[in-house]
Amino acid sequence: MKYLKNTATLIYRSELCTGCGICTEVCPHGVFRMKDKKAVIFDIDMCMECGACAMNCDFKAIEVSSGVGCAAALLMGIVTGKEPGCGCGSNDAGCC
């Protein structure tokens, strides 16, 4: 499932990555892949901002604001049955 394009709060710092690969194991949507013994972002638009990658990265190479942003808004819209909104001030579901 893809969320809104270019809205994920995910930040990846490759210089801090040690290549342990835990992010590739814990990400439920396969945002990360291993390449040349380091993690790389395969598709950032697949990020649901759950925070599993950041919580499991002992080297602080990954940061994400869990439960905020458009991905969270879309999930809450599905759960509540209401029109999603990310709180940026626009009434448009794809506002960000």
N, C-alpha and C positions, 0 to 999 in steps of 0.2 A: 504494500500500500504506500503510495506517495502522498505526502502532505503538500502544503503550499510551497512553491518554488522559492528558494533563497530566503527562507525565514527562520531556519533552525538556529538556535543559540549556541550550537556546538562549536567549540574552538579546539583545534588540535595543534600541538606544538611538536613537530617531528624531531626537533633537536633534543627533546627530553625523552623520546621514545627509546626503550632499550630492546624492543623486539620480542617481548615476552608473549605477545599474542592474546592476552586475556581479553582485550577489547573485542577481538573477533569471536571469542567464545561466548561472551555475555550479551552481546548486542542482539536483540530479538529480530531485527530487520536487516542484518548484514550490511550495516553502514561501513564497516571497516573490513579490509582485506590485508593480507601480508604481501609485501613486495620487497625484494632485496633485504630481507631480514628486519624489516620495519613495518609498522602498521601504516596504511594509507587510507584516506577516505575514498571509498568506492562510489557512494552516492549519498551526499549529505541530505538530499530531499527525502530520503527514506527515514530520517531521524525523527523519532516520536518524542524526543526529549525526556526519556524515562530516567536517564542518569546512571544506568548500569555501568556504562563504560567509564565514566568519571569516578564513580564510587570504587571501582575495582582497579583503577590505575594507580599503583603505588608510587609512580614516578611523576605524577601531576602533569602528564602530557596532554590530558584531556579535561576540558571544562565544559559544562553544560548547565543551563538554568532549568532544572526540572520543574515541570508543572506550569510553565509560563509560555507565552508566545502563541503563534497560530496553530501549531500542532496540538497543543493542549486544548485550545479553543475548539478545534474540530472534534477532538475526542469528547469533550464535554457536550458539544452539540448533539453528537450521536447518542450519548448516554441520557441526556435530558430531553431529547426530541425537539430542542429549540434551535433557532438559527444561530450558527456559531459566530462569535465575535471575539477578537483578541484584545479589545480595550484600547485600541490606538485612536479611537475617536471617529472612525468611519463606520457607516452602517453596512458597508459592503462586506460580504463573507470573505472575500479575497483581499482585504484591505491592506495588508502589509506587503 
